Amino acid sequence: MDLAKRAKNPWPECRTDPAVRWRRLCQCPGGVGQRHAGAQLQKDLYTYVKGEILSYRQAGTMPDLVSIGNEVDTGFLGSLGSPTGADFGGFAALQIQAIQAVNDAAADTSLGPAIPAPLTCIHITPAWDLTQFFTLANHNNIPYDAICQSYYPIYHGPLTAAQACRVQSQQQADRTRGAD
């Protein structure tokens, strides 16, 4: 929490991923993820994320952006919510519950008036095609606000290549809209 306070002081933006610590709790022997699955795991994740966001809010360091998991296309809470398996729906159910927890923490009036919820994103790697991954996310009704994708110049090349890809994607989208 101290780091979040210091980060918000000189810079107005703060990003957090409450699921990083949750993932550690789930994957350790005897951890929550070892004991719970399905609806119970969704409830546990909701409770945990809401508590984390409320603690940021109470400390006056409400994040601007929250991602539920880090590079989740390579796995989320182990096999329990992995989007790489045959059941993208399990991953989606966990994401939906966690994002709802973020929104509910912002709306919670036990700490004062409701405040705007931080933006939420799904953070993936370039391993999956963005269109393919987010088509599945949209099909499963995950209510994210932004797409977050890791970028490492050593692996993905210069940023100018990524910018060129963005321009090409925009041009393709413009051509597609023009065909309607």
C-alpha angles and dihedrals in degrees: 000000000000090000091051090052092050091046092052092049102067095020122046094210126075130178125196138180109202091182094068093077090036090056090055090051091050098047101044116098108276091010125142092269090054092054104035137049139164118008093000092054090049090052092047092049091048091051093047096048093045090051092049094049091045089053090053090047093049090051091052093246102108106171121240094215131026125192118192100221133349121263089346096179087076091053140311120215089345117281092335094083104010114149088200093073128078092269110069086162092073090055090046093051091054093046092049092051093047094048090048088053090054091051093045092050090055091048094046109118095195087091096042134284118351114267132202112281118244118253114267127214141182108231117210139162126244087256091096124051107255093225093050095047096045093043086061091044091051092044088054092048098241104171100219123156101205143019114237119192129180117242124192114175091207090061104024102039130238120339089244088069090053090048091051089051090051091051091049090049091051092049090050091049091049091051090048092051090047090056092061 
